[in-house]
Amino acid sequence: MECNVIEQILTEALSLTEAHVTSDGSHYKVVAVGECFDGMSRVKQQQAIYSPLAEQIASGELHALTIKTFTPTQWKREKLFNM
């Protein structure tokens, strides 16, 4: 599955500020940034990402998925300290 397609699905479904998807074979890494994650538990954040991708996961088109979610404020801090 193309990374840009995953980015588009997530951005549209969750109204994300940013979505970055990379792949290494069948393993995908998702970094999602949006106000929608504010106040959510980690579990709810992961469920929010899985939900729009459920069809692709069920079909096997999307296999292993690593997820990192941030609010825009958290993302600014993450970029400042870790990049």
N, C-alpha and C positions, 0 to 999 in steps of 0.2 A: 504494500500500500504506500502511496506517495505521501511524504511528510506534509506537503502543502495542502493536501486534501484533509488530513487530520486537523491541521491548523484551522482550516476554513470551517470544518464541522464544529469544532470547539468554540471558535470565535463567534459564530452565528448563534449557537445554542446557548452560550453563557454570557454573551455580550462582553467578551474579554477585551481588555486594553491591549494585551500582547499575548501571543501564543508562539512558542518556539518548539519545534519537534525535530528530533534527529533520530537516525536509525543506524543500527549496526546489525545488518542482516535482518533477522526477524524480531530483534529487540528494539523497542522504541523508547525514547526519553522525551517526556513532555514537561515543559515549563510554562505554566499558565499564570497570567497576571490579570486580576480583575477585582472590582469592588465586591462582587458577589461572594467572595471568600471571607469577607469581614465578619467576624463573630462565629464562623463555622468551626466545628471541631475538625481535626485532621481526617477523621473517618468520613465526615460529611463532604469535605473538600474532595477526597478521592472518589466518593460516590458521584459527586457532581461531574467529574471528568469521565468516569466510566459510563454514566447514563447515556450521553449522546453517541457513544461508541459501541453500545451494546450489540448492535447488529453485526458490526465488523468483528467484534470479539467472538460472538457466537458462531460466526461462519468460519472462524479460523484465519481470516484475512489479516487480523491484528492479533499478534500473539503476546509476547512479553511486553509489559508496560511499566516504566518507572515514572512516577509523577512527583513534581514539585509545584506547589501552588503558593502564590503570594498576593497580597493586596498591593496596590500601586506604591504605598508608603513602604511596605516591607521590601518590595522589589528595588526601590531606590537604595535602601540600606544594604541589601544583598549585593547589588552591583558595586557600591562604594567599597565594601569591605572584602569582597571575594572575587573581584574581577580586575 
